[in-house]
Amino acid sequence: MKVVDRDGKRLGKVKFVKMGDPQAVTTAGQEPGDRPGLVPALAAVFHDAEPDLPPALAARLVRSGFVKVDAK
């Protein structure tokens, strides 16, 4: 999906979306490898860890959710 700023200038494309649970106290159960089964296991192998940030900030974004934009 194309991402534009408020003036309509193109910024990039949506690369990744992570829905969060802002009411969660921890990130337990929200990581791809936390769920059993083949699909989550394959996702963990073929997908880089997101978000690629310091642990405290990454945990906050995993709880609240985020959109990663592939921008220049």
Sine and cosine of phi, psi and omega as CSV:
sin_phi,cos_phi,sin_psi,cos_psi,sin_omega,cos_omega
0.00,0.00,0.69,-0.72,0.00,-1.00
-0.96,0.27,0.64,-0.77,0.03,-1.00
-0.90,-0.44,0.77,-0.64,0.01,-1.00
-0.81,-0.59,0.39,-0.92,0.08,-1.00
-1.00,0.10,-0.05,-1.00,-0.10,-1.00
-0.93,0.37,-0.29,0.96,0.06,-1.00
-1.00,-0.03,0.01,1.00,0.00,-1.00
1.00,0.02,0.07,1.00,0.03,-1.00
-0.97,0.26,0.74,-0.67,-0.04,-1.00
-0.93,0.36,0.76,-0.65,0.02,-1.00
-0.97,-0.23,-0.54,0.84,-0.04,-1.00
0.34,-0.94,-0.41,-0.91,0.01,-1.00
-0.81,-0.59,0.48,-0.88,0.08,-1.00
-0.93,0.37,0.81,-0.59,-0.02,-1.00
-0.98,-0.21,-0.55,0.84,-0.10,-1.00
-0.37,-0.93,0.64,-0.77,0.06,-1.00
-0.81,-0.59,0.75,-0.66,0.06,-1.00
-0.84,-0.54,0.93,-0.38,0.08,-1.00
-0.97,0.23,0.67,-0.75,-0.04,-1.00
-0.92,-0.40,-0.02,-1.00,0.10,-1.00
-0.75,-0.66,1.00,0.02,-0.08,-1.00
-0.88,0.48,-0.31,0.95,0.02,-1.00
-0.99,0.11,-0.16,0.99,-0.01,-1.00
-0.93,0.38,0.59,-0.81,0.02,-1.00
-1.00,0.08,-0.56,0.83,0.02,-1.00
-0.76,-0.65,0.05,-1.00,0.05,-1.00
-1.00,-0.04,0.07,1.00,-0.02,-1.00
-0.83,0.56,0.77,-0.63,0.02,-1.00
1.00,0.07,-0.05,1.00,-0.03,-1.00
-0.96,-0.26,-0.06,1.00,0.03,-1.00
-1.00,0.03,0.54,-0.84,-0.03,-1.00
-0.83,0.56,-0.58,0.81,-0.04,-1.00
-0.99,0.15,-0.06,1.00,-0.05,-1.00
-0.98,0.21,-0.29,0.96,-0.06,-1.00
-0.96,-0.26,0.66,-0.75,0.02,-1.00
-0.96,0.29,0.36,-0.93,0.10,-1.00
0.85,-0.52,0.22,-0.98,-0.08,-1.00
-0.95,0.31,-0.71,0.71,-0.08,-1.00
-0.89,0.46,-0.76,0.65,0.05,-1.00
-0.88,0.47,-0.58,0.82,0.02,-1.00
-0.90,0.43,-0.69,0.72,0.04,-1.00
-0.92,0.40,-0.62,0.78,0.03,-1.00
-0.88,0.48,-0.63,0.77,0.00,-1.00
-0.92,0.40,-0.56,0.83,-0.02,-1.00
-0.96,0.28,-0.68,0.73,-0.13,-0.99
-0.99,-0.11,0.02,1.00,-0.03,-1.00
-0.85,-0.52,0.75,-0.66,0.07,-1.00
-0.91,0.41,0.48,-0.88,0.03,-1.00
-0.89,0.46,0.76,-0.65,0.03,-1.00
-0.82,-0.57,0.60,-0.80,-0.15,0.99
-0.99,0.17,0.48,-0.87,-0.01,-1.00
-1.00,0.04,0.97,0.23,-0.08,-1.00
-0.64,-0.77,0.16,-0.99,0.10,-0.99
-0.83,0.56,0.54,-0.84,-0.13,-0.99
-0.79,0.61,-0.67,0.74,-0.04,-1.00
-0.91,0.42,-0.69,0.73,0.01,-1.00
-0.94,0.34,-0.65,0.76,0.02,-1.00
-0.87,0.49,-0.68,0.73,0.01,-1.00
-0.88,0.47,-0.66,0.75,0.01,-1.00
-0.90,0.45,-0.68,0.73,0.00,-1.00
-0.94,0.35,-0.58,0.82,0.04,-1.00
-0.90,0.44,-0.63,0.78,0.03,-1.00
-0.94,0.35,-0.68,0.73,-0.10,-0.99
-1.00,0.01,-0.39,0.92,-0.04,-1.00
0.99,-0.10,0.38,-0.92,-0.01,-1.00
-0.31,-0.95,0.27,-0.96,0.10,-1.00
-0.84,-0.54,0.79,-0.62,0.05,-1.00
-0.99,-0.17,0.80,-0.60,-0.02,-1.00
-0.95,-0.32,0.78,-0.63,0.06,-1.00
-1.00,0.09,0.99,-0.11,-0.07,-1.00
-0.87,-0.49,0.38,-0.92,0.02,-1.00
-0.99,0.12,0.00,0.00,0.00,0.00
